C-alpha cells in the first residue's frame, strides 16, 4: 500500500542534510485519508505547517504558508 515510500525517497536525497528532513507516518488512515478528510486537516496539515515555518526560522526567512480551505462535503 505504499508504506515507507516517502522515507525511501528521502534516503535517495543524499544532498539534503538530515536536519532538513522529517518523516511522519499517520496511524489509522489509508492512502486517501492521508491526503483528504478531517485527519488530514487536523493532524497532518499542522505538521506540514510546523515543518515549513521551522525551516524559515532556521534560515531567517519570513515564511507564512497560506492554508487553503476546502469545501466540506
ROZAKE-804873 format. One line per field, with one value per residue: x, y, z negated of N, C-alpha, C, CB in turn; residue number from 1. Coordinates in nm, 4 decimals. Glycine has a CB too. Example, Ala and Ser with C-alpha at 12.3 -4.5 7.8 and 13.67 -1.06 7.14 Angstrom:
<pts>
n.u [1.3190, 1.2850]
n.v [-0.5690, -0.2250]
n.w [-0.7800, -0.7080]
ca.u [1.2300, 1.3670]
ca.v [-0.4500, -0.1060]
ca.w [-0.7800, -0.7140]
c.u [1.3200, 1.2900]
c.v [-0.3300, 0.0030]
c.w [-0.7800, -0.7870]
cb.u [1.1308, 1.4084]
cb.v [-0.4473, -0.0598]
cb.w [-0.9046, -0.5725]
pos [1, 2]
</pts>
This chain:
<pts>
n.u [0.0811, 0.2140, 0.3447, 0.6092, 0.7178, 0.7774, 0.9835, 1.1774, 1.2192, 1.3304, 1.5714, 1.7054, 1.7693, 2.0439, 2.1856, 2.0466, 2.0560, 2.0276, 1.8946, 1.7121, 1.5164, 1.2146, 1.0128, 0.6977, 0.4478, 0.1154, -0.1048, -0.3697, -0.4962, -0.5791, -0.4502, -0.6064, -0.7020, -0.4727, -0.4352, -0.6712, -0.9701, -1.0871, -0.8824, -0.6547, -0.6730, -0.6722, -0.4545, -0.2368, -0.1886, -0.1145, 0.1403, 0.2813, 0.2775, 0.4204, 0.6712, 0.7417, 0.7444, 0.9419, 1.1677, 1.1897, 1.2461, 1.4971, 1.6517, 1.6205, 1.4156, 1.1186, 0.8460, 0.5266, 0.2971, 0.0127, -0.2957, -0.5230, -0.8597, -1.0796, -1.3845, -1.6389, -1.7873]
n.v [-0.1201, 0.1127, 0.1991, 0.3646, 0.4803, 0.7581, 0.7812, 0.6206, 0.7730, 1.0024, 0.8969, 0.8734, 1.1328, 1.2500, 1.4881, 1.6564, 1.7777, 1.5828, 1.7143, 1.8645, 1.7057, 1.5248, 1.2672, 1.1235, 0.9010, 0.8622, 0.7159, 0.4758, 0.5549, 0.5322, 0.5386, 0.7383, 0.8830, 1.0047, 1.2259, 1.3683, 1.4745, 1.4835, 1.4037, 1.4641, 1.7445, 1.8066, 1.6712, 1.6217, 1.8488, 2.0531, 1.9538, 1.9753, 2.2541, 2.3320, 2.2202, 2.3664, 2.6316, 2.6096, 2.5621, 2.8070, 2.9744, 2.8777, 2.9654, 3.2329, 3.3427, 3.4920, 3.3055, 3.2394, 3.0239, 2.9722, 2.8583, 2.6637, 2.6468, 2.3776, 2.2807, 2.1567, 1.8399]
n.w [0.0000, 0.0175, -0.2095, -0.3664, -0.1391, -0.1175, -0.3006, -0.1811, 0.0490, -0.0639, -0.1527, 0.0857, 0.1434, 0.1039, 0.0777, -0.0842, -0.4057, -0.7078, -0.9166, -0.7858, -0.6986, -0.7459, -0.8724, -0.8877, -0.9837, -0.9512, -1.1724, -1.1316, -0.8895, -0.5438, -0.2052, -0.0767, -0.2990, -0.3976, -0.2415, -0.2417, -0.4079, -0.7564, -0.9334, -0.7850, -0.7779, -1.0551, -1.1749, -1.0003, -0.8317, -1.0260, -1.0992, -0.8596, -0.8242, -1.0557, -0.9942, -0.7630, -0.8637, -1.0621, -0.9102, -0.7799, -1.0011, -1.0757, -0.8678, -0.8698, -0.7152, -0.6161, -0.6395, -0.5550, -0.5354, -0.3325, -0.4171, -0.2477, -0.2371, -0.2032, -0.0483, -0.2561, -0.2551]
ca.u [0.0000, 0.2981, 0.4052, 0.7532, 0.7649, 0.8403, 1.1110, 1.2697, 1.2522, 1.4235, 1.7024, 1.7687, 1.8078, 2.1649, 2.2393, 1.9660, 2.1022, 1.9306, 1.8129, 1.6110, 1.4242, 1.1233, 0.9273, 0.5848, 0.3502, -0.0125, -0.1707, -0.5133, -0.5528, -0.5358, -0.3904, -0.6966, -0.7101, -0.3507, -0.4415, -0.8039, -1.0538, -1.0678, -0.7498, -0.5574, -0.6804, -0.6447, -0.3324, -0.1257, -0.1604, -0.0329, 0.2790, 0.3411, 0.2971, 0.5312, 0.7960, 0.7714, 0.7801, 1.0700, 1.2716, 1.2029, 1.3135, 1.6376, 1.7198, 1.5823, 1.3308, 0.9792, 0.7632, 0.3893, 0.2204, -0.1287, -0.3790, -0.6359, -0.9754, -1.1539, -1.5278, -1.6799, -1.8925]
ca.v [0.0000, 0.2307, 0.2403, 0.3850, 0.5378, 0.8893, 0.7578, 0.5717, 0.8862, 1.0883, 0.8310, 0.8997, 1.2746, 1.2497, 1.6233, 1.7299, 1.7399, 1.5085, 1.8044, 1.9272, 1.6000, 1.4790, 1.1567, 1.1000, 0.8064, 0.8829, 0.5883, 0.4521, 0.6130, 0.4713, 0.6311, 0.8520, 0.9598, 1.0820, 1.3479, 1.4278, 1.4432, 1.5542, 1.3734, 1.5427, 1.8835, 1.8261, 1.6084, 1.6238, 1.9869, 2.1244, 1.9058, 2.0348, 2.3965, 2.3415, 2.1916, 2.4801, 2.7503, 2.5891, 2.5796, 2.9508, 3.0312, 2.8379, 3.0396, 3.3737, 3.3798, 3.5052, 3.2065, 3.2395, 2.9389, 3.0041, 2.7397, 2.6704, 2.5749, 2.3008, 2.2736, 2.0378, 1.7649]
ca.w [0.0000, 0.0279, -0.3362, -0.3615, -0.0126, -0.1352, -0.3693, -0.0786, 0.1356, -0.1377, -0.1543, 0.2153, 0.1478, 0.0214, 0.0605, -0.1821, -0.5394, -0.7888, -0.9979, -0.6996, -0.6573, -0.8501, -0.8288, -0.9771, -0.9318, -1.0195, -1.2017, -1.1102, -0.7676, -0.4191, -0.1089, -0.0569, -0.4222, -0.4184, -0.1618, -0.2407, -0.5223, -0.8828, -0.9892, -0.7094, -0.8233, -1.1977, -1.2240, -0.9052, -0.7910, -1.1253, -1.0923, -0.7402, -0.8538, -1.1516, -0.9228, -0.6750, -0.9418, -1.1311, -0.8089, -0.7614, -1.1181, -1.0720, -0.7624, -0.8845, -0.6023, -0.6579, -0.5712, -0.6030, -0.4449, -0.3205, -0.4222, -0.1560, -0.2908, -0.1044, -0.0761, -0.3308, -0.1849]
c.u [0.0847, 0.3610, 0.5560, 0.8055, 0.8337, 0.9732, 1.2150, 1.3123, 1.3501, 1.5632, 1.7781, 1.8203, 1.9301, 2.2222, 2.1556, 2.0114, 1.9907, 1.8409, 1.7094, 1.5148, 1.3354, 1.0375, 0.8190, 0.4899, 0.2228, -0.0787, -0.3191, -0.5745, -0.5004, -0.4771, -0.4772, -0.6983, -0.5877, -0.3624, -0.5755, -0.8760, -1.0132, -0.9317, -0.6406, -0.5551, -0.6354, -0.5099, -0.2127, -0.0893, -0.0797, 0.1139, 0.3512, 0.3726, 0.4131, 0.6656, 0.8365, 0.8161, 0.9111, 1.1856, 1.2958, 1.2752, 1.4623, 1.7165, 1.6870, 1.5055, 1.1883, 0.8939, 0.6256, 0.3064, 0.0730, -0.2065, -0.4989, -0.7474, -1.0459, -1.2998, -1.5581, -1.7938, -1.9917]
c.v [0.1254, 0.2766, 0.2528, 0.4472, 0.6719, 0.8768, 0.7105, 0.6851, 0.9804, 1.0282, 0.8540, 1.0434, 1.2963, 1.3893, 1.7100, 1.6844, 1.6731, 1.6005, 1.8809, 1.8240, 1.5650, 1.3676, 1.1371, 1.0022, 0.8197, 0.7479, 0.5902, 0.5300, 0.5348, 0.5771, 0.7556, 0.9422, 1.0438, 1.2183, 1.4198, 1.3927, 1.5145, 1.5254, 1.4500, 1.6855, 1.8997, 1.7719, 1.6203, 1.7663, 2.0621, 2.0802, 1.9653, 2.1820, 2.4150, 2.3185, 2.3113, 2.6009, 2.7310, 2.6033, 2.7283, 3.0170, 2.9983, 2.9229, 3.1878, 3.4256, 3.3887, 3.4098, 3.2090, 3.1544, 2.9758, 2.8733, 2.7602, 2.5857, 2.5017, 2.2964, 2.1451, 1.9709, 1.7102]
c.w [0.0000, -0.1018, -0.3200, -0.2334, -0.0327, -0.2087, -0.2688, 0.0144, 0.0658, -0.1418, -0.0233, 0.2264, 0.0589, -0.0028, -0.0331, -0.3205, -0.6202, -0.8707, -0.9158, -0.6415, -0.7756, -0.7922, -0.9331, -0.9100, -1.0146, -1.0456, -1.1645, -0.9941, -0.6479, -0.3279, -0.0902, -0.1803, -0.4516, -0.3514, -0.1667, -0.3704, -0.6496, -0.9452, -0.9163, -0.7623, -0.9678, -1.2437, -1.1298, -0.8643, -0.8972, -1.1250, -0.9716, -0.7659, -0.9512, -1.0833, -0.8369, -0.7562, -1.0173, -1.0336, -0.7855, -0.8769, -1.1161, -0.9736, -0.7636, -0.7629, -0.6542, -0.5751, -0.6343, -0.5078, -0.4469, -0.3205, -0.3315, -0.2142, -0.1779, -0.1451, -0.1515, -0.2566, -0.2819]
cb.u [-0.0918, 0.2199, 0.3712, 0.8202, 0.6489, 0.7468, 1.0944, 1.2048, 1.1244, 1.3729, 1.6858, 1.6699, 1.6896, 2.2698, 2.2500, 1.8105, 2.1545, 2.0030, 1.9019, 1.6787, 1.5012, 1.0346, 1.0095, 0.5118, 0.4053, -0.1063, -0.1553, -0.5874, -0.5171, -0.6522, -0.3693, -0.8390, -0.7338, -0.2285, -0.4094, -0.8850, -1.0525, -1.1773, -0.7216, -0.5905, -0.8218, -0.7523, -0.3588, -0.1607, -0.2914, -0.0914, 0.2825, 0.2466, 0.1678, 0.5124, 0.7808, 0.6482, 0.6686, 1.0744, 1.2321, 1.0675, 1.2496, 1.6502, 1.6847, 1.7064, 1.3427, 0.9294, 0.8261, 0.3324, 0.2381, -0.1578, -0.4235, -0.5968, -1.0733, -1.0966, -1.6106, -1.7222, -1.8338]
cb.v [0.0004, 0.3402, 0.1400, 0.2570, 0.5541, 0.9837, 0.6537, 0.4581, 0.9624, 1.1117, 0.6805, 0.8719, 1.3664, 1.1636, 1.6910, 1.7053, 1.8632, 1.4126, 1.9025, 2.0046, 1.4740, 1.5962, 1.0249, 1.2331, 0.6599, 0.9745, 0.5545, 0.4860, 0.7650, 0.3992, 0.5611, 0.8029, 0.8687, 1.0060, 1.3160, 1.3798, 1.2979, 1.5166, 1.2229, 1.5411, 1.9356, 1.7618, 1.4650, 1.5416, 2.0613, 2.1038, 1.7517, 2.0197, 2.4585, 2.2401, 2.0650, 2.5163, 2.7842, 2.4504, 2.5093, 3.0132, 2.9791, 2.6904, 2.9819, 3.4592, 3.2766, 3.6523, 3.0636, 3.3849, 2.7922, 3.0875, 2.7089, 2.6222, 2.6716, 2.1578, 2.2809, 2.0738, 1.6517]
cb.w [-0.1185, 0.0831, -0.4486, -0.3821, 0.0839, -0.2116, -0.4837, 0.0026, 0.1762, -0.2799, -0.1795, 0.3279, 0.1022, 0.0861, 0.1944, -0.1609, -0.6142, -0.8814, -1.0707, -0.5860, -0.6058, -0.9042, -0.8077, -1.0129, -0.9353, -0.9355, -1.3496, -1.2345, -0.7550, -0.3500, 0.0260, -0.0251, -0.5350, -0.3645, -0.0212, -0.1178, -0.5459, -0.9802, -0.9819, -0.5579, -0.8081, -1.2778, -1.2506, -0.7816, -0.7630, -1.2639, -1.0853, -0.6182, -0.9122, -1.2653, -0.8348, -0.5898, -1.0398, -1.1985, -0.6765, -0.7439, -1.2479, -1.0352, -0.6289, -0.9070, -0.4838, -0.6422, -0.5790, -0.6136, -0.4819, -0.1916, -0.5669, -0.0125, -0.3625, -0.0896, 0.0548, -0.4763, -0.1024]
pos [1, 2, 3, 4, 5, 6, 7, 8, 9, 10, 11, 12, 13, 14, 15, 16, 17, 18, 19, 20, 21, 22, 23, 24, 25, 26, 27, 28, 29, 30, 31, 32, 33, 34, 35, 36, 37, 38, 39, 40, 41, 42, 43, 44, 45, 46, 47, 48, 49, 50, 51, 52, 53, 54, 55, 56, 57, 58, 59, 60, 61, 62, 63, 64, 65, 66, 67, 68, 69, 70, 71, 72, 73]
</pts>
